[in-house]
């Protein structure tokens, strides 16, 4: 198979021709996880239909499927060289669906993880949110060591009651907590020996009060403890990788990318650096702003309003209003949230919020 204007080639493989009524069907007989190529021609060899099919459920299968799809979509044409030396060519329009680039990111990150841990994954037809979350966590852990991801809650499994002090945050009010969560992470059915992993929550609030009853009733069994993460920031620390020089981690990834670049376009290679997490949505920006007001013990009348994207920076701007139950109120400040990582970049000083809130409250009371 020849793809015009592409420096990257598909390994030679056998194609089988067969005639079905008024059409000719051409199918490849792929090897080594290359996708199966199916082409329909009319009897005069005009292209009618084209499809790519995954060869198997391996990471290589997914990676090569996205590679061939990308090359063909960019070229918009291909030809098959027959034994006679003649070329049978055709043009097809191949559109990327909304999941294509996400699948390309996933398969390349997984391939890198396979090389690090010397294993092979078998992938399901549908990826669970837990597997996708663990994939991003493992990938960043072995390439960065310490990093943060976004989530609105986190559960520490099997905490001994002796480790829980109900008189101190985050079990009594908002506060921080750091704990080891084990030395293995499960990913697509495989237990990865990551070494000790620590999780730190800076702004946590107990989410399952049953834990309090569990402790006060004298139970001794370990209990799963779930926390609300008020700033949506969960910090992971892979101890074995944090101890390594940062350049060692980046060099291993760069070598892997260089190998990929020998076989596919840079546009595909660079997808491995992109996060699997989507950018912060309007709803999440509002949630982060609400968590900030909770953490800072602002009265309920201080309410985040609908977030707006700042056209100059691309970040979320969340107005803060003082609002009374009758609907009266007005603006007192704002919170600026990074639209990529969800971190708060800037907020109106709390003293200023109270000062402006007091002025609005007096105006409303005097108007009444």
C-alpha positions, 0 to 999 in steps of 0.5 A: 500500500502506497500513501502519497506525499508521506515519508512514513510507510506501511509495511508490505502486506498481502491484499486479497481480491474477490468479486461480489456481484457488481463490486470488487472487495479488497482486504488486507491480511495484516500481521504484527497488529497492523489494522485490517484494511477493507476497500470496496470498488465498483466493477470499473475500479472506482472507489465506493467504500473504505474502512479500517478495523482494529487487528486485536485488543493490544496497545500496538493494535490501537497505536497502529490503527490511529497511525494508519488512520491519520496518514490516510486522512492527511493524504486523502488517497492511497494506491495498492501495488499489484503483483503485475506492477500496476497500481490500483489507486483511489481517493477517500475522505476520512474524517476523524471522529471526536474520539480519535485524538483521545484514542491516539493519546491513550495508546501512546501513553500506554505504549510508554507505560508498557516499555517502562514496566515491561508488560502488555495490556489487553484493552477492553472495548470501552474504557472505564473512567477509573482506568483513564484516571489511573492511566494519567496518574501513572503516566505523570508519576513515572515522567514527573514524580510529583504532580496534581490532577483535578477531582472534586473528591478523594477516598483514602482506603482502609484508614485505621481508626487510630490515624483519625483525630476527630478534633482536628481538621480535616475531620473537624472542619477544612484542612490538609491531609497526606497519606500513602495509598500503596505501592501498586496501581491497577491499570487495565487489569494489571497491577503496576509496581509503582513504588510508594505513592503519597496523596496530599489534599490541601483543602479537604473536608470530610464527606462521609460522616459515618466515619465519625459514628464509626470512631465514636462507637469504638469500632476498630476495623479500618474504614474508607474515608472520603473527602470533598476536595474544595480546590479540586487539586489532588497532589500525587507523589511517586516516591521512587521517581521523585528521588530520581533526577528530573532529567532522567525521567524526561530523557526516557520519555524523549527517547521513546518519542524519538523512536515514535518519530521515526515511524509517524508524524510529529503531530501524533508523537506530540499527543503523548504530552497532552493531558487526558483531562479536559480543560476546566468546564464552566460547571467545574469553575463554579464548583472551584469558586464555591469551594474557595468560599467554603474554605475561607468561611465566607457567609452563604450570601457570598455567591459565585455567579456564572463563570465567563472566559476572559478573552485576553487570557483564556482563563475563567473569571467567576464574579462574586456577588453578595446576594440576599434571599429576596434577590437583592445584591451586587458584585463584590469581587471575582476569582480567576481560575486557570482553565487548564489546571483549575488552580486559582490564579487570583482572587479579590482580597477577603477584606475587600469582599467584606468591605464591599459586601457591607456597603451593599448590605447597608444600601439594601437595608436603607432602601427598605 
